[in-house]
Amino acid sequence: MAKDKPFKKGPETEFTDKLFGDVANLSDEELETLYESMAPGVDAGAAVRELAEQVAAKYRAHNKVPPDHVLACLRATGTKTLEGAKMPALKKIIESLTGPARGPVEDLAFSYRNRKGMSERDKNNVDELAKELGKDWEEGQE
């Protein structure tokens, strides 16, 4: 349960401050690297969730509601599923997956095929240009 006393710096805290400065100012990537170097093979998120579950269980054993920061930690580290998701959210996910690809693709014309407002002639032109570009690319590699 939460302590009313302010946090006292011990030798461990002083040591980490000497090594890294104020740990609270480290970026997410730096904290992840630090945790991985100290506890290799251990999932930091799972460890935090387990600790928050233990704290929440202690509060509930005393018929008390866990503090907001413990509940927020449990919500943030919980598994995310689509079960119970609303239809607009699901449609948005599906549209983002079926839309045009943005980035390198094997078929150069692929990112244009699913665009709305393109006629068959436009699609054929893009396919022909992709074939022509592919030939030029192959000739340049020889």
N, C-alpha and C positions, 0 to 999 in steps of 0.2 A: 504494500500500500504506500501511498505517497507520504513523503516525510515533510514535516513542517520546517526542518532545519535547512539552511542554505547549503549548497554543495561545497564541500571543502576539498581543496586541491591536495592530493597526496603525491607520493613520489612517482607513481605511474603517470599521473597527469602532467607533472612537471617534465618528465622525460619526453612524453609525446609533444609537449609544447616546444621543447628544445629541438626536437627532430623536425617537426612539421609546422611550427607556429600554432596559430589557433586552428584546431581541427574543424571547427564550425565553418571556417571560411574556405575549406577545400571544395573543389568541384565534384560533381557526381563521379566523373571518370577517375579522378584522383582518389576518392574514397574507395571506389571499386578496386582499383589497383592496390591500394594499401591493405584492404581486407583480404584480397586474394593472396598477397604476399605473407600475411600473418596466419591465414587459415585456408591453405590451398585445398581445393576440391569441395569446399563447403559453400552452399548457396546462401549469400548474405540475406536475401529476401526471406527465405524460409526460416533462417535463424531468428530474424526480427519478428516474423509472424509467430513463431513458437514462443518467444519471450512474451509477446503481447498477449497470447492466449493464456499463458501461465499467470500473468498479472491479472487479467480479467477474471480468471477462475478464482483467484484469491479474493478479489472484491466480491464476487457473487457468492462465495462461501460465507462471507460475513453479511449477506443480504444487502449489499451496497451496489450501486451502479458504478461501473468502471468510469474513470475520468474521460473527458472528451478526447484527449490526445491518444489514449489507448484505443478507444473505439475508432478514431480516424486511422490509426495504424492498422487495425484489423481490416477496415474497409479497403485501405490502399494496397495491402499485401494479399488480399483474398484473390481467389481464382475468378477470372472473368469468363462468363458464358453468355450465349445468346438466348438462353432459355428465358422466356417471359419478356423478351424484347418487343417493342412496339413495331408495327408494320412499316411506318415511315423510316425508322432506323434501319430495318432490314433491307428495304428497297434501296436506300442510299448505299449500303454496303455492296449490294449486288450490282448496282449501276457503276460503282467505282471499279469493280472487278471485270465488268464486261465492256467498259469503255475503251477508247483508243489507248494503246500502249504509249507511254512517254519514256523513251529511253532506247538504248540499243536493242534491236531485235534481229533475229536471223533473217526473216523475210522483210526486206526494206519497205514494202508497201503495206505491211500488216497494220501499222499504226493508223492508217487512213481508212481501212476497210469498214470499220464500225462507225465512222462519223456520220452524223445525220445531215441530210441535205445534199448528199453526193449522188449524182446520177450514175447509171451504169457506164455511160461514156467516160465520166470522170474516173471511175474505178478502173476501167480498162486502160485509160491513159496512164494512170499511176502505176498499174501493173507493168505496162510496156516500158515505162521509164525505169522501173526497178530492174527489169530484165536487162535493159541496155546498160545501166550502171553496174550490174553484176558482171556483165561481159567485160566492161572496161576495167573493173577491179581485178578480174582474173588475168587479163592481159598485162596489167601493171605488176602482177606478182611473178610473172614468168621471167 
